[in-house]
Amino acid sequence: MHKELRMQNTNERVEMVCPLNGKMCIGGRRSDFPKDKMGNLLQCRWWIHLYGKDPQSEKTIDQWDCSIAWFPTLQTEVAQMERHTTASIDKLANLTNEAKGSIDKMIGMARYMMGMINDREEKTRTLLTEFETIHPIKREETNEDDNRD
């Protein structure tokens, strides 16, 4: 049978095998690590604290473990975020297309109305021209000097 793979809880078990080189790792420290000025082993830079919700169970995670051990959990979270982002973008695209359709209808209506106005103005000019041809309008030019008499 396969053993169940799960994140290590530092309260339960602190001894692990390093996924990079197979050496024993205890709480993010190995015996072959360099020591600080006080003689303590330095902690592995891949040993990280993760706090948040497990993307599969929604349980709160608050523990230390190797970064490499967190990869599957983080990849699951990234995949979920990508799905949510894609859904949001699709919704925005649909709303944009609906708005574009409404704008296109309004532009069409405006063009139709402008055509009606232009046709009306053209018909009015034609009628006036025909009327003036039949009944010339006598326009008197007035000069202010002539009115002084």
N, CA, C and O atoms as a GROMACS GRO file, in nm:
protein
  596
    1MET      N    1   0.083  -0.118   0.000
    1MET     CA    2   0.000   0.000   0.000
    1MET      C    3   0.088   0.125   0.000
    1MET      O    4   0.200   0.126   0.052
    2HIS      N    5   0.033   0.229  -0.061
    2HIS     CA    6   0.105   0.356  -0.065
    2HIS      C    7   0.078   0.433   0.063
    2HIS      O    8  -0.032   0.430   0.118
    3LYS      N    9   0.181   0.500   0.108
    3LYS     CA   10   0.161   0.587   0.224
    3LYS      C   11   0.089   0.713   0.180
    3LYS      O   12   0.106   0.759   0.067
    4GLU      N   13   0.009   0.766   0.268
    4GLU     CA   14  -0.062   0.891   0.239
    4GLU      C   15   0.038   1.005   0.241
    4GLU      O   16   0.114   1.021   0.337
    5LEU      N   17   0.039   1.085   0.134
    5LEU     CA   18   0.129   1.200   0.127
    5LEU      C   19   0.056   1.320   0.184
    5LEU      O   20  -0.056   1.349   0.142
    6ARG      N   21   0.116   1.388   0.275
    6ARG     CA   22   0.056   1.508   0.331
    6ARG      C   23   0.165   1.600   0.384
    6ARG      O   24   0.280   1.558   0.400
    7MET      N   25   0.128   1.724   0.410
    7MET     CA   26   0.225   1.822   0.460
    7MET      C   27   0.264   1.784   0.602
    7MET      O   28   0.186   1.727   0.678
    8GLN      N   29   0.385   1.817   0.634
    8GLN     CA   30   0.436   1.785   0.767
    8GLN      C   31   0.397   1.894   0.866
    8GLN      O   32   0.414   2.013   0.838
    9ASN      N   33   0.347   1.854   0.979
    9ASN     CA   34   0.317   1.947   1.087
    9ASN      C   35   0.436   1.940   1.183
    9ASN      O   36   0.471   1.833   1.231
   10THR      N   37   0.497   2.055   1.209
   10THR     CA   38   0.618   2.054   1.292
   10THR      C   39   0.590   2.004   1.433
   10THR      O   40   0.684   1.961   1.501
   11ASN      N   41   0.467   2.009   1.480
   11ASN     CA   42   0.435   1.955   1.612
   11ASN      C   43   0.432   1.802   1.612
   11ASN      O   44   0.463   1.739   1.712
   12GLU      N   45   0.394   1.744   1.497
   12GLU     CA   46   0.385   1.599   1.488
   12GLU      C   47   0.519   1.534   1.457
   12GLU      O   48   0.560   1.440   1.525
   13ARG      N   49   0.587   1.585   1.356
   13ARG     CA   50   0.709   1.521   1.309
   13ARG      C   51   0.802   1.626   1.251
   13ARG      O   52   0.759   1.707   1.168
   14VAL      N   53   0.925   1.627   1.292
   14VAL     CA   54   1.018   1.728   1.245
   14VAL      C   55   1.130   1.670   1.160
   14VAL      O   56   1.204   1.746   1.097
   15GLU      N   57   1.144   1.539   1.156
   15GLU     CA   58   1.249   1.478   1.076
   15GLU      C   59   1.195   1.444   0.938
   15GLU      O   60   1.093   1.376   0.925
   16MET      N   61   1.266   1.491   0.835
   16MET     CA   62   1.225   1.466   0.697
   16MET      C   63   1.349   1.444   0.613
   16MET      O   64   1.461   1.477   0.654
   17VAL      N   65   1.329   1.388   0.496
   17VAL     CA   66   1.438   1.372   0.400
   17VAL      C   67   1.427   1.488   0.302
   17VAL      O   68   1.320   1.516   0.249
   18CYS      N   69   1.539   1.554   0.278
   18CYS     CA   70   1.543   1.668   0.185
   18CYS      C   71   1.511   1.619   0.044
   18CYS      O   72   1.573   1.524  -0.003
   19PRO      N   73   1.415   1.684  -0.026
   19PRO     CA   74   1.381   1.641  -0.161
   19PRO      C   75   1.489   1.676  -0.263
   19PRO      O   76   1.489   1.625  -0.375
   20LEU      N   77   1.582   1.764  -0.225
   20LEU     CA   78   1.687   1.804  -0.318
   20LEU      C   79   1.805   1.707  -0.320
   20LEU      O   80   1.861   1.680  -0.426
   21ASN      N   81   1.842   1.654  -0.204
   21ASN     CA   82   1.959   1.566  -0.202
   21ASN      C   83   1.942   1.440  -0.117
   21ASN      O   84   2.036   1.361  -0.105
   22GLY      N   85   1.826   1.420  -0.059
   22GLY     CA   86   1.800   1.297   0.015
   22GLY      C   87   1.859   1.291   0.155
   22GLY      O   88   1.852   1.186   0.218
   23LYS      N   89   1.917   1.398   0.204
   23LYS     CA   90   1.974   1.398   0.339
   23LYS      C   91   1.867   1.430   0.442
   23LYS      O   92   1.764   1.489   0.410
   24MET      N   93   1.892   1.391   0.565
   24MET     CA   94   1.798   1.414   0.675
   24MET      C   95   1.786   1.564   0.702
   24MET      O   96   1.886   1.635   0.715
   25CYS      N   97   1.662   1.610   0.711
   25CYS     CA   98   1.633   1.751   0.738
   25CYS      C   99   1.546   1.756   0.863
   25CYS      O  100   1.442   1.692   0.869
   26ILE      N  101   1.590   1.832   0.960
   26ILE     CA  102   1.513   1.845   1.084
   26ILE      C  103   1.475   1.992   1.100
   26ILE      O  104   1.559   2.077   1.128
   27GLY      N  105   1.347   2.018   1.082
   27GLY     CA  106   1.298   2.156   1.098
   27GLY      C  107   1.366   2.256   1.008
   27GLY      O  108   1.390   2.370   1.048
   28GLY      N  109   1.397   2.214   0.886
   28GLY     CA  110   1.460   2.306   0.791
   28GLY      C  111   1.609   2.322   0.811
   28GLY      O  112   1.670   2.413   0.755
   29ARG      N  113   1.671   2.234   0.892
   29ARG     CA  114   1.816   2.239   0.917
   29ARG      C  115   1.876   2.101   0.893
   29ARG      O  116   1.817   1.999   0.926
   30ARG      N  117   1.995   2.101   0.834
   30ARG     CA  118   2.066   1.975   0.812
   30ARG      C  119   2.206   1.986   0.872
   30ARG      O  120   2.260   2.095   0.888
   31SER      N  121   2.261   1.872   0.904
   31SER     CA  122   2.392   1.872   0.969
   31SER      C  123   2.503   1.925   0.878
   31SER      O  124   2.606   1.971   0.928
   32ASP      N  125   2.484   1.920   0.747
   32ASP     CA  126   2.587   1.971   0.655
   32ASP      C  127   2.570   2.120   0.624
   32ASP      O  128   2.645   2.174   0.543
   33PHE      N  129   2.473   2.185   0.686
   33PHE     CA  130   2.453   2.329   0.666
   33PHE      C  131   2.561   2.407   0.741
   33PHE      O  132   2.615   2.359   0.841
   34PRO      N  133   2.592   2.526   0.693
   34PRO     CA  134   2.686   2.612   0.767
   34PRO      C  135   2.625   2.659   0.898
   34PRO      O  136   2.504   2.653   0.918
   35LYS      N  137   2.710   2.705   0.986
   35LYS     CA  138   2.665   2.754   1.117
   35LYS      C  139   2.680   2.905   1.124
   35LYS      O  140   2.763   2.965   1.056
   36ASP      N  141   2.595   2.965   1.208
   36ASP     CA  142   2.606   3.109   1.228
   36ASP      C  143   2.716   3.138   1.328
   36ASP      O  144   2.785   3.046   1.372
   37LYS      N  145   2.734   3.264   1.367
   37LYS     CA  146   2.842   3.305   1.458
   37LYS      C  147   2.829   3.242   1.595
   37LYS      O  148   2.927   3.228   1.668
   38MET      N  149   2.706   3.204   1.632
   38MET     CA  150   2.684   3.145   1.764
   38MET      C  151   2.692   2.993   1.761
   38MET      O  152   2.672   2.927   1.863
   39GLY      N  153   2.722   2.937   1.642
   39GLY     CA  154   2.736   2.792   1.631
   39GLY      C  155   2.608   2.718   1.599
   39GLY      O  156   2.607   2.595   1.598
   40ASN      N  157   2.499   2.790   1.573
   40ASN     CA  158   2.373   2.725   1.538
   40ASN      C  159   2.368   2.698   1.388
   40ASN      O  160   2.418   2.776   1.308
   41LEU      N  161   2.306   2.588   1.351
   41LEU     CA  162   2.291   2.557   1.209
   41LEU      C  163   2.196   2.658   1.145
   41LEU      O  164   2.092   2.694   1.201
   42LEU      N  165   2.233   2.703   1.027
   42LEU     CA  166   2.146   2.795   0.954
   42LEU      C  167   2.026   2.719   0.898
   42LEU      O  168   2.035   2.600   0.867
   43GLN      N  169   1.915   2.789   0.887
   43GLN     CA  170   1.793   2.726   0.836
   43GLN      C  171   1.791   2.731   0.684
   43GLN      O  172   1.839   2.827   0.623
   44CYS      N  173   1.735   2.626   0.624
   44CYS     CA  174   1.723   2.617   0.478
   44CYS      C  175   1.633   2.729   0.426
   44CYS      O  176   1.531   2.762   0.487
   45ARG      N  177   1.672   2.787   0.314
   45ARG     CA  178   1.591   2.896   0.258
   45ARG      C  179   1.464   2.843   0.195
   45ARG      O  180   1.373   2.921   0.167
   46TRP      N  181   1.453   2.714   0.174
   46TRP     CA  182   1.334   2.653   0.117
   46TRP      C  183   1.232   2.617   0.225
   46TRP      O  184   1.121   2.575   0.194
   47TRP      N  185   1.269   2.633   0.349
   47TRP     CA  186   1.181   2.603   0.462
   47TRP      C  187   1.094   2.725   0.484
   47TRP      O  188   1.144   2.830   0.525
   48ILE      N  189   0.964   2.713   0.458
   48ILE     CA  190   0.877   2.831   0.464
   48ILE      C  191   0.754   2.805   0.548
   48ILE      O  192   0.714   2.691   0.573
   49HIS      N  193   0.695   2.914   0.591
   49HIS     CA  194   0.570   2.910   0.667
   49HIS      C  195   0.457   2.944   0.570
   49HIS      O  196   0.464   3.043   0.498
   50LEU      N  197   0.355   2.862   0.570
   50LEU     CA  198   0.240   2.887   0.485
   50LEU      C  199   0.117   2.902   0.573
   50LEU      O  200   0.088   2.818   0.658
   51TYR      N  201   0.045   3.012   0.550
   51TYR     CA  202  -0.077   3.038   0.625
   51TYR      C  203  -0.186   3.071   0.525
   51TYR      O  204  -0.167   3.154   0.436
   52GLY      N  205  -0.299   3.006   0.539
   52GLY     CA  206  -0.411   3.034   0.449
   52GLY      C  207  -0.505   2.916   0.445
   52GLY      O  208  -0.506   2.832   0.535
   53LYS      N  209  -0.585   2.910   0.338
   53LYS     CA  210  -0.682   2.801   0.325
   53LYS      C  211  -0.633   2.699   0.224
   53LYS      O  212  -0.582   2.734   0.118
   54ASP      N  213  -0.648   2.573   0.259
   54ASP     CA  214  -0.616   2.465   0.168
   54ASP      C  215  -0.715   2.471   0.053
   54ASP      O  216  -0.836   2.471   0.077
   55PRO      N  217  -0.668   2.477  -0.072
   55PRO     CA  218  -0.758   2.493  -0.185
   55PRO      C  219  -0.850   2.372  -0.208
   55PRO      O  220  -0.950   2.384  -0.279
   56GLN      N  221  -0.816   2.258  -0.151
   56GLN     CA  222  -0.899   2.140  -0.172
   56GLN      C  223  -0.998   2.116  -0.059
   56GLN      O  224  -1.111   2.072  -0.082
   57SER      N  225  -0.956   2.145   0.063
   57SER     CA  226  -1.045   2.115   0.177
   57SER      C  227  -1.102   2.240   0.244
   57SER      O  228  -1.194   2.231   0.325
   58GLU      N  229  -1.048   2.356   0.210
   58GLU     CA  230  -1.088   2.484   0.271
   58GLU      C  231  -1.052   2.492   0.420
   58GLU      O  232  -1.097   2.584   0.489
   59LYS      N  233  -0.971   2.398   0.468
   59LYS     CA  234  -0.924   2.405   0.606
   59LYS      C  235  -0.811   2.507   0.614
   59LYS      O  236  -0.740   2.531   0.517
   60THR      N  237  -0.797   2.567   0.731
   60THR     CA  238  -0.691   2.665   0.749
   60THR      C  239  -0.557   2.594   0.765
   60THR      O  240  -0.544   2.498   0.841
   61ILE      N  241  -0.458   2.642   0.690
   61ILE     CA  242  -0.322   2.591   0.698
   61ILE      C  243  -0.239   2.694   0.773
   61ILE      O  244  -0.244   2.813   0.742
   62ASP      N  245  -0.163   2.648   0.871
   62ASP     CA  246  -0.074   2.735   0.947
   62ASP      C  247   0.044   2.649   0.991
   62ASP      O  248   0.050   2.604   1.106
   63GLN      N  249   0.138   2.627   0.899
   63GLN     CA  250   0.249   2.540   0.934
   63GLN      C  251   0.372   2.567   0.849
   63GLN      O  252   0.366   2.631   0.744
   64TRP      N  253   0.483   2.516   0.897
   64TRP     CA  254   0.612   2.524   0.831
   64TRP      C  255   0.635   2.394   0.755
   64TRP      O  256   0.600   2.287   0.803
   65ASP      N  257   0.695   2.404   0.636
   65ASP     CA  258   0.734   2.286   0.561
   65ASP      C  259   0.826   2.329   0.447
   65ASP      O  260   0.846   2.448   0.422
   66CYS      N  261   0.881   2.229   0.380
   66CYS     CA  262   0.970   2.255   0.267
   66CYS      C  263   0.890   2.312   0.150
   66CYS      O  264   0.779   2.267   0.122
   67SER      N  265   0.945   2.412   0.083
   67SER     CA  266   0.878   2.474  -0.032
   67SER      C  267   0.840   2.372  -0.137
   67SER      O  268   0.733   2.380  -0.197
   68ILE      N  269   0.928   2.278  -0.160
   68ILE     CA  270   0.902   2.178  -0.263
   68ILE      C  271   0.780   2.094  -0.224
   68ILE      O  272   0.704   2.053  -0.312
   69ALA      N  273   0.763   2.067  -0.097
   69ALA     CA  274   0.646   1.991  -0.051
   69ALA      C  275   0.517   2.072  -0.070
   69ALA      O  276   0.409   2.014  -0.080
   70TRP      N  277   0.528   2.205  -0.074
   70TRP     CA  278   0.409   2.289  -0.092
   70TRP      C  279   0.368   2.302  -0.239
   70TRP      O  280   0.257   2.348  -0.267
   71PHE      N  281   0.453   2.263  -0.333
   71PHE     CA  282   0.423   2.282  -0.475
   71PHE      C  283   0.286   2.231  -0.516
   71PHE      O  284   0.211   2.306  -0.579
   72PRO      N  285   0.247   2.106  -0.486
   72PRO     CA  286   0.115   2.060  -0.530
   72PRO      C  287   0.000   2.146  -0.475
   72PRO      O  288  -0.095   2.175  -0.547
   73THR      N  289   0.009   2.185  -0.351
   73THR     CA  290  -0.095   2.269  -0.291
   73THR      C  291  -0.102   2.404  -0.362
   73THR      O  292  -0.210   2.453  -0.395
   74LEU      N  293   0.014   2.464  -0.386
   74LEU     CA  294   0.018   2.595  -0.450
   74LEU      C  295  -0.026   2.586  -0.596
   74LEU      O  296  -0.092   2.678  -0.646
   75GLN      N  297   0.009   2.478  -0.665
   75GLN     CA  298  -0.035   2.462  -0.804
   75GLN      C  299  -0.187   2.447  -0.811
   75GLN      O  300  -0.250   2.499  -0.903
   76THR      N  301  -0.245   2.378  -0.716
   76THR     CA  302  -0.391   2.365  -0.711
   76THR      C  303  -0.455   2.502  -0.691
   76THR      O  304  -0.554   2.534  -0.756
   77GLU      N  305  -0.398   2.581  -0.602
   77GLU     CA  306  -0.450   2.716  -0.576
   77GLU      C  307  -0.439   2.804  -0.701
   77GLU      O  308  -0.532   2.876  -0.734
   78VAL      N  309  -0.325   2.797  -0.769
   78VAL     CA  310  -0.305   2.876  -0.891
   78VAL      C  311  -0.407   2.836  -0.997
   78VAL      O  312  -0.464   2.922  -1.064
   79ALA      N  313  -0.430   2.705  -1.012
   79ALA     CA  314  -0.529   2.658  -1.111
   79ALA      C  315  -0.668   2.712  -1.079
   79ALA      O  316  -0.741   2.753  -1.169
   80GLN      N  317  -0.705   2.711  -0.952
   80GLN     CA  318  -0.836   2.764  -0.913
   80GLN      C  319  -0.846   2.913  -0.943
   80GLN      O  320  -0.948   2.960  -0.993
   81MET      N  321  -0.741   2.987  -0.912
   81MET     CA  322  -0.741   3.131  -0.940
   81MET      C  323  -0.751   3.158  -1.089
   81MET      O  324  -0.820   3.251  -1.131
   82GLU      N  325  -0.684   3.077  -1.170
   82GLU     CA  326  -0.691   3.094  -1.315
   82GLU      C  327  -0.833   3.068  -1.366
   82GLU      O  328  -0.881   3.140  -1.454
   83ARG      N  329  -0.900   2.968  -1.311
   83ARG     CA  330  -1.038   2.941  -1.351
   83ARG      C  331  -1.129   3.058  -1.314
   83ARG      O  332  -1.215   3.098  -1.393
   84HIS      N  333  -1.110   3.113  -1.195
   84HIS     CA  334  -1.192   3.228  -1.153
   84HIS      C  335  -1.164   3.348  -1.244
   84HIS      O  336  -1.256   3.420  -1.283
   85THR      N  337  -1.037   3.370  -1.276
   85THR     CA  338  -1.000   3.483  -1.361
   85THR      C  339  -1.061   3.466  -1.500
   85THR      O  340  -1.115   3.561  -1.557
   86THR      N  341  -1.052   3.345  -1.554
   86THR     CA  342  -1.108   3.318  -1.687
   86THR      C  343  -1.258   3.341  -1.687
   86THR      O  344  -1.312   3.400  -1.781
   87ALA      N  345  -1.326   3.295  -1.584
   87ALA     CA  346  -1.471   3.315  -1.575
   87ALA      C  347  -1.504   3.464  -1.570
   87ALA      O  348  -1.600   3.509  -1.633
   88SER      N  349  -1.427   3.541  -1.494
   88SER     CA  350  -1.451   3.686  -1.484
   88SER      C  351  -1.428   3.755  -1.618
   88SER      O  352  -1.504   3.843  -1.656
   89ILE      N  353  -1.323   3.714  -1.687
   89ILE     CA  354  -1.293   3.774  -1.818
   89ILE      C  355  -1.403   3.741  -1.918
   89ILE      O  356  -1.444   3.827  -1.996
   90ASP      N  357  -1.452   3.616  -1.915
   90ASP     CA  358  -1.562   3.577  -2.004
   90ASP      C  359  -1.686   3.661  -1.976
   90ASP      O  360  -1.754   3.706  -2.068
   91LYS      N  361  -1.716   3.681  -1.848
   91LYS     CA  362  -1.834   3.761  -1.811
   91LYS      C  363  -1.817   3.905  -1.861
   91LYS      O  364  -1.911   3.964  -1.914
   92LEU      N  365  -1.697   3.960  -1.844
   92LEU     CA  366  -1.670   4.096  -1.890
   92LEU      C  367  -1.683   4.105  -2.042
   92LEU      O  368  -1.737   4.202  -2.095
   93ALA      N  369  -1.632   4.003  -2.113
   93ALA     CA  370  -1.643   4.002  -2.259
   93ALA      C  371  -1.790   4.000  -2.302
   93ALA      O  372  -1.828   4.070  -2.396
   94ASN      N  373  -1.872   3.920  -2.234
   94ASN     CA  374  -2.014   3.914  -2.267
   94ASN      C  375  -2.082   4.049  -2.242
   94ASN      O  376  -2.162   4.094  -2.324
   95LEU      N  377  -2.050   4.112  -2.130
   95LEU     CA  378  -2.108   4.243  -2.100
   95LEU      C  379  -2.065   4.346  -2.203
   95LEU      O  380  -2.145   4.430  -2.245
   96THR      N  381  -1.938   4.340  -2.244
   96THR     CA  382  -1.887   4.434  -2.343
   96THR      C  383  -1.959   4.415  -2.477
   96THR      O  384  -1.994   4.512  -2.543
   97ASN      N  385  -1.980   4.288  -2.516
   97ASN     CA  386  -2.050   4.262  -2.642
   97ASN      C  387  -2.195   4.310  -2.636
   97ASN      O  388  -2.247   4.364  -2.734
   98GLU      N  389  -2.260   4.291  -2.521
   98GLU     CA  390  -2.397   4.340  -2.505
   98GLU      C  391  -2.400   4.493  -2.516
   98GLU      O  392  -2.488   4.549  -2.582
   99ALA      N  393  -2.306   4.559  -2.451
   99ALA     CA  394  -2.300   4.705  -2.456
   99ALA      C  395  -2.272   4.752  -2.599
   99ALA      O  396  -2.331   4.850  -2.645
  100LYS      N  397  -2.182   4.683  -2.668
  100LYS     CA  398  -2.152   4.719  -2.806
  100LYS      C  399  -2.276   4.706  -2.893
  100LYS      O  400  -2.301   4.790  -2.979
  101GLY      N  401  -2.354   4.599  -2.870
  101GLY     CA  402  -2.478   4.581  -2.946
  101GLY      C  403  -2.574   4.696  -2.923
  101GLY      O  404  -2.638   4.745  -3.017
  102SER      N  405  -2.585   4.740  -2.798
  102SER     CA  406  -2.673   4.853  -2.766
  102SER      C  407  -2.623   4.981  -2.831
  102SER      O  408  -2.702   5.060  -2.884
  103ILE      N  409  -2.494   5.001  -2.827
  103ILE     CA  410  -2.436   5.121  -2.888
  103ILE      C  411  -2.456   5.119  -3.039
  103ILE      O  412  -2.489   5.221  -3.100
  104ASP      N  413  -2.437   5.001  -3.101
  104ASP     CA  414  -2.459   4.989  -3.245
  104ASP      C  415  -2.604   5.022  -3.281
  104ASP      O  416  -2.629   5.089  -3.382
  105LYS      N  417  -2.700   4.976  -3.199
  105LYS     CA  418  -2.840   5.008  -3.224
  105LYS      C  419  -2.864   5.158  -3.214
  105LYS      O  420  -2.935   5.216  -3.297
  106MET      N  421  -2.804   5.222  -3.113
  106MET     CA  422  -2.821   5.366  -3.095
  106MET      C  423  -2.760   5.442  -3.213
  106MET      O  424  -2.818   5.540  -3.260
  107ILE      N  425  -2.645   5.398  -3.261
  107ILE     CA  426  -2.583   5.464  -3.376
  107ILE      C  427  -2.670   5.446  -3.499
  107ILE      O  428  -2.688   5.539  -3.577
  108GLY      N  429  -2.725   5.326  -3.516
  108GLY     CA  430  -2.815   5.303  -3.629
  108GLY      C  431  -2.936   5.393  -3.624
  108GLY      O  432  -2.977   5.450  -3.726
  109MET      N  433  -2.994   5.406  -3.505
  109MET     CA  434  -3.110   5.494  -3.489
  109MET      C  435  -3.073   5.639  -3.518
  109MET      O  436  -3.148   5.711  -3.584
  110ALA      N  437  -2.957   5.681  -3.470
  110ALA     CA  438  -2.913   5.819  -3.493
  110ALA      C  439  -2.892   5.844  -3.643
  110ALA      O  440  -2.929   5.950  -3.694
  111ARG      N  441  -2.832   5.746  -3.712
  111ARG     CA  442  -2.812   5.761  -3.857
  111ARG      C  443  -2.946   5.769  -3.930
  111ARG      O  444  -2.963   5.848  -4.022
  112TYR      N  445  -3.039   5.686  -3.888
  112TYR     CA  446  -3.171   5.686  -3.949
  112TYR      C  447  -3.238   5.823  -3.930
  112TYR      O  448  -3.295   5.881  -4.023
  113MET      N  449  -3.230   5.873  -3.806
  113MET     CA  450  -3.292   6.003  -3.777
  113MET      C  451  -3.223   6.115  -3.854
  113MET      O  452  -3.289   6.206  -3.903
  114MET      N  453  -3.090   6.108  -3.864
  114MET     CA  454  -3.018   6.211  -3.940
  114MET      C  455  -3.057   6.204  -4.088
  114MET      O  456  -3.069   6.306  -4.155
  115GLY      N  457  -3.076   6.082  -4.137
  115GLY     CA  458  -3.121   6.066  -4.276
  115GLY      C  459  -3.257   6.127  -4.298
  115GLY      O  460  -3.283   6.192  -4.399
  116MET      N  461  -3.346   6.106  -4.200
  116MET     CA  462  -3.480   6.165  -4.210
  116MET      C  463  -3.471   6.316  -4.208
  116MET      O  464  -3.540   6.383  -4.285
  117ILE      N  465  -3.387   6.370  -4.122
  117ILE     CA  466  -3.372   6.516  -4.114
  117ILE      C  467  -3.314   6.569  -4.244
  117ILE      O  468  -3.361   6.669  -4.297
  118ASN      N  469  -3.210   6.502  -4.296
  118ASN     CA  470  -3.149   6.546  -4.422
  118ASN      C  471  -3.249   6.538  -4.536
  118ASN      O  472  -3.255   6.627  -4.621
  119ASP      N  473  -3.329   6.430  -4.540
  119ASP     CA  474  -3.431   6.416  -4.645
  119ASP      C  475  -3.533   6.529  -4.634
  119ASP      O  476  -3.575   6.586  -4.735
  120ARG      N  477  -3.573   6.560  -4.512
  120ARG     CA  478  -3.673   6.665  -4.490
  120ARG      C  479  -3.618   6.800  -4.534
  120ARG      O  480  -3.687   6.879  -4.599
  121GLU      N  481  -3.491   6.826  -4.499
  121GLU     CA  482  -3.430   6.954  -4.540
  121GLU      C  483  -3.418   6.962  -4.692
  121GLU      O  484  -3.442   7.068  -4.751
  122GLU      N  485  -3.382   6.850  -4.754
  122GLU     CA  486  -3.369   6.847  -4.901
  122GLU      C  487  -3.505   6.869  -4.966
  122GLU      O  488  -3.516   6.943  -5.063
  123LYS      N  489  -3.609   6.805  -4.913
  123LYS     CA  490  -3.744   6.823  -4.968
  123LYS      C  491  -3.790   6.967  -4.950
  123LYS      O  492  -3.853   7.024  -5.039
  124THR      N  493  -3.759   7.025  -4.834
  124THR     CA  494  -3.797   7.165  -4.810
  124THR      C  495  -3.727   7.257  -4.909
  124THR      O  496  -3.791   7.347  -4.963
  125ARG      N  497  -3.597   7.237  -4.933
  125ARG     CA  498  -3.524   7.320  -5.030
  125ARG      C  499  -3.582   7.304  -5.171
  125ARG      O  500  -3.595   7.401  -5.245
  126THR      N  501  -3.616   7.181  -5.206
  126THR     CA  502  -3.672   7.155  -5.339
  126THR      C  503  -3.806   7.225  -5.354
  126THR      O  504  -3.833   7.289  -5.456
  127LEU      N  505  -3.891   7.213  -5.253
  127LEU     CA  506  -4.022   7.280  -5.259
  127LEU      C  507  -4.007   7.431  -5.268
  127LEU      O  508  -4.077   7.496  -5.346
  128LEU      N  509  -3.916   7.488  -5.190
  128LEU     CA  510  -3.894   7.634  -5.195
  128LEU      C  511  -3.844   7.676  -5.332
  128LEU      O  512  -3.885   7.779  -5.386
  129THR      N  513  -3.754   7.596  -5.387
  129THR     CA  514  -3.701   7.630  -5.519
  129THR      C  515  -3.812   7.624  -5.624
  129THR      O  516  -3.823   7.713  -5.708
  130GLU      N  517  -3.893   7.521  -5.618
  130GLU     CA  518  -4.004   7.509  -5.713
  130GLU      C  519  -4.104   7.624  -5.694
  130GLU      O  520  -4.154   7.679  -5.792
  131PHE      N  521  -4.133   7.658  -5.570
  131PHE     CA  522  -4.226   7.766  -5.541
  131PHE      C  523  -4.173   7.898  -5.594
  131PHE      O  524  -4.248   7.976  -5.652
  132GLU      N  525  -4.042   7.925  -5.573
  132GLU     CA  526  -3.983   8.050  -5.620
  132GLU      C  527  -3.981   8.056  -5.772
  132GLU      O  528  -3.988   8.164  -5.831
  133THR      N  529  -3.970   7.940  -5.835
  133THR     CA  530  -3.971   7.937  -5.981
  133THR      C  531  -4.109   7.977  -6.033
  133THR      O  532  -4.121   8.050  -6.131
  134ILE      N  533  -4.211   7.927  -5.966
  134ILE     CA  534  -4.348   7.957  -6.007
  134ILE      C  535  -4.389   8.097  -5.964
  134ILE      O  536  -4.448   8.171  -6.042
  135HIS      N  537  -4.360   8.133  -5.843
  135HIS     CA  538  -4.395   8.264  -5.786
  135HIS      C  539  -4.268   8.329  -5.734
  135HIS      O  540  -4.231   8.310  -5.618
  136PRO      N  541  -4.202   8.406  -5.819
  136PRO     CA  542  -4.078   8.471  -5.772
  136PRO      C  543  -4.106   8.564  -5.654
  136PRO      O  544  -4.203   8.641  -5.653
  137ILE      N  545  -4.021   8.556  -5.559
  137ILE     CA  546  -4.035   8.639  -5.441
  137ILE      C  547  -3.956   8.765  -5.467
  137ILE      O  548  -3.837   8.761  -5.498
  138LYS      N  549  -4.024   8.878  -5.453
  138LYS     CA  550  -3.958   9.006  -5.475
  138LYS      C  551  -3.897   9.049  -5.344
  138LYS      O  552  -3.964   9.073  -5.244
  139ARG      N  553  -3.770   9.058  -5.349
  139ARG     CA  554  -3.699   9.100  -5.228
  139ARG      C  555  -3.651   9.242  -5.247
  139ARG      O  556  -3.581   9.273  -5.343
  140GLU      N  557  -3.689   9.325  -5.157
  140GLU     CA  558  -3.648   9.464  -5.166
  140GLU      C  559  -3.524   9.484  -5.083
  140GLU      O  560  -3.513   9.442  -4.967
  141GLU      N  561  -3.432   9.549  -5.146
  141GLU     CA  562  -3.312   9.582  -5.072
  141GLU      C  563  -3.333   9.720  -5.014
  141GLU      O  564  -3.368   9.814  -5.086
  142THR      N  565  -3.313   9.732  -4.888
  142THR     CA  566  -3.330   9.861  -4.824
  142THR      C  567  -3.195   9.916  -4.788
  142THR      O  568  -3.104   9.844  -4.745
  143ASN      N  569  -3.184  10.046  -4.808
  143ASN     CA  570  -3.060  10.113  -4.776
  143ASN      C  571  -3.095  10.216  -4.669
  143ASN      O  572  -3.193  10.289  -4.682
  144GLU      N  573  -3.018  10.220  -4.567
  144GLU     CA  574  -3.049  10.311  -4.458
  144GLU      C  575  -3.044  10.457  -4.501
  144GLU      O  576  -3.115  10.541  -4.444
  145ASP      N  577  -2.961  10.490  -4.600
  145ASP     CA  578  -2.953  10.627  -4.647
  145ASP      C  579  -3.083  10.670  -4.716
  145ASP      O  580  -3.123  10.787  -4.709
  146ASP      N  581  -3.149  10.574  -4.784
  146ASP     CA  582  -3.275  10.606  -4.852
  146ASP      C  583  -3.388  10.629  -4.753
  146ASP      O  584  -3.484  10.698  -4.787
  147ASN      N  585  -3.381  10.577  -4.637
  147ASN     CA  586  -3.486  10.589  -4.540
  147ASN      C  587  -3.480  10.724  -4.466
  147ASN      O  588  -3.573  10.756  -4.392
  148ARG      N  589  -3.376  10.801  -4.483
  148ARG     CA  590  -3.362  10.926  -4.408
  148ARG      C  591  -3.443  11.041  -4.469
  148ARG      O  592  -3.460  11.144  -4.404
  149ASP      N  593  -3.489  11.026  -4.585
  149ASP     CA  594  -3.560  11.136  -4.653
  149ASP      C  595  -3.684  11.178  -4.587
  149ASP      O  596  -3.751  11.270  -4.635
   0.00000   0.00000   0.00000
